[in-house]
Amino acid sequence: MRSFFALPLFKDIRFWIILFFLIRMVGITNPPLEVAHNWRQTTGTMVTRNFCEGSSNILYPKIDFAGEKTGITGMEFPILNYLDYLVSEVFGYQHWYGRLINLIVSSFGIWFFFRLLKRYFTKETAFNASIILLASIWFAYSRKIMPDTFATSLVIMGFYYAACFFEDKKRMWLNLLLFACFTLLGVLAKLPAGFILILYAFFIFNRQIAIHLKIVFFITGGIILAPIAWWYFSWVPYLVEKYEFWHFFMGKPISIGAKELVENLGDGLKHFYDSALKFIGFGLFLVGIYFAFKKGNKLLFWILGLGFSAFLVIALKAGFTFTHHSYYIIPFVPIMALVAGYGVAGFQKNLVQIVILAAIMLEGTLNQLHDFRLKEHELAFVKLETDLDQFSKRSDLIAVNTIDNPTPIYFAHRKGWVASNDELLSASFRKEIRQKGCKYIVVLKRYLGGDLYLELPVVLNTKDWVVYKL
């Protein structure tokens, strides 16, 4: 085993990045119906498809479950959706382009993570940390049509070029430009990814760096932050107010968020010891803290301390939402992987390190294989559009009994409402949406139960759904 892993190929992080890339290509064209967070993906695919079929103005992202409204709403800057749209303009729309784009960018994110850590830690620590990050929650979410690993990767790339700006004089201005571009796009794509910017304090307060470089960097940072602040704190609220549909979560007062975190502390902590790196990885994270304390590694403690303090603000702003959704931990996982990688490197025997890394990879990947499976009771959604096309136009508004899950709306390729069974049983609610243009109600038998009966004409009745004419 020792000689096997001692081969140069297995010591090259690029081999593992490519291997994990190929593994995650399995099922890459599957419909977005995975066990975890398919609703979050279809919300994004709606935006891409609307860019393809309507206005392609990136400033006006549009979803499909706003009822009779335009669907334009404030959300994360849709850079991932727009890249998906640009590819679709060449090859024709396919939802899985977004998966592939995220997977490619997130794989490069691991490569830049490795290169960045190698500048300040040993190559061994950088390698270990990168392997751990590959097998972390990153494994599943880097193949989803979601901006979390995508945005974090861009910010990591920006950090790498920031380091190059301060330390490499040959391509200083190119490095500054690349830092600005990657960081801007990364934080725009997902605001919480911006917490990593706190670590730029290491450059700003480094007395060995020339003051003029700090001034240039500070000014560039201000230029970057301006459009980010405009998008999230001016444009997003404007879109919500003007087009009257709220969708994007912008957090809550810290006092309320803190109360919710305390009330759901167990679920919140679980994201750190389970969701992020799984149990063995988290154990090595604790070992890394121990070795850093034992060896007096102040740099690692500062990275962990500053990073956690900044990330805690995000958790406090999110409150219950942080404890409820595992993907909120993603921006912090690279720091946890670094500490865990340092912990693995603390063991002197190479065989011990190999066994630990193998265990982390096996536990991490095997516990996420469920993400390659699709929800059986939702597989029928892929034929919903075809069924509705038998008697309905794409412009017809519909209502679906999925409470707040927009996935069936996406697969129906129509716009309309998501509602609960109780709402659809209410005559006043049905009257309200009919006056707003709703023409059909789709009752999914296998989603919330098939015993919902409405006193309305039935135009289609299959084993999966009943469609009523309103």
C-alpha positions, 0 to 999 in steps of 0.5 A: 500500500505504501509503495503504491501510494508513493508513486509520483502520480498519486502525489500529484494533486492534479491526478486527484482533481481529475479523478474526482472530476470524472467521478462527478461526471457520472449522471451529469445530464440527469434532471435536477431531481436529486435527493438534496436541494433540487428546488434550489437548482430548479430555481436557478435553471428557470433563470437560465431558461428565461434568459434563453427564451425572453430578455437576456438582460443580466440585470433582470433575472426572472423566475417562474413561480411568481404567479401572474407577475413578471417573475423578475426579482432580486437574487444573487448576481446570476453569473452562473446562470448567465454562463449557462445561457451563453453556452445554451446560445451556442448549443441549445438550452440544456439544464446540465450545462450549469452543472458542468460549468460549476464542476469545471470552476470548482475543480479549478478552485481546488487547484488554486487552493492547493497553489495558495496553501503551498505558498504559506504552508508545506506542500504536504499540508497543501496536498492533504488539505486539497484532498480533504476539500475534494471529499468534503461537502464540496464533492456533492455541491460542486456538481449542482446548479448552485453558486456556492462552490462556484463562488467560493472557488472564484474568491479563492482564485482571487486570493491567489492572485492577490498573493501574487500581486504582493510577492511577484513583481514580474506580472504585478498589474496582471495579478492585480487585474485577475484578483479584481475580476475573480473576487468581484465575480465570486462575491457577486455570485454568492455574498457569503463567499466574501467573508474570506476577504477578512483574510486580506488583513494579513497583507494589509498589516504586513510591515514587510509589504511596501506601503504603495502596494497596500494603497493600490490594493486598498483602492482596488478593493474599494472599486470591487466592493462598490458594484457588490454593495450596489447589487445587493443593497440597492438593486436587489431591493429595487427589483423586489419593490418594483416587480413585487416578488420577494424570493432572495434571502437577505438575512435578518437582524443579528439579534433575531438570528442569534436567538434562532441559532441558540434555539437550533444549536444542535442542527447548526453545530452538525454542519461543522462536525458532519456536513462539512468534512464528515466525522473523520475529517472533523476529527482531524480538524481538531487534531490540526488545532492541537498540533498548531497549538503544540507547534506554535503555528500562529498563522494557522490560528490567525486564519482560523480565528479571523475566518471563524469570526467573519463567518459567524456574522453570516451565521448570525444574519442567517439564523434558522436558515443557516441551521436548516440548509447544509450548503451555508457551511460551504464557504467556511469548509476550505479553512476547515480543510486547511486545519485538517490537512495540517493535522494529517501532516502532523503525523510523522509516518507517511503510512499513517497519513495515507490511511487517514486520507484514504479514510477521509476520502471514503467516508466523505464520498460514500456518504454523499453518493445519495446525491447521484440518486434521483427522488423516485416520487419526483421522477415523473416530473420530467413528463409533466410538460408533455402531458400539459402540452396535450391541452394547454399552451406554454403561456397558460398559468398553472398552480401546483400543490407543492407548498413552496417547492418550484421544481414542478413549475420548472418541469411544466415549462409554465409560470404560475403558483406553488400552493398548499393543499389547504390553499387549493381547497379554499374557494376564495384562494382559487377565485383569487388566482383565477382572476389573476389568470390561472387556468389549471390546477395540477395536483401531484398525487405522489407529492402531498397525497392523492386524496385532494379532490376539487369540485372542478372539471378534470382534464387529465388524470394519470397515476402521477397527477390530476389536472383541473380546469379552473 
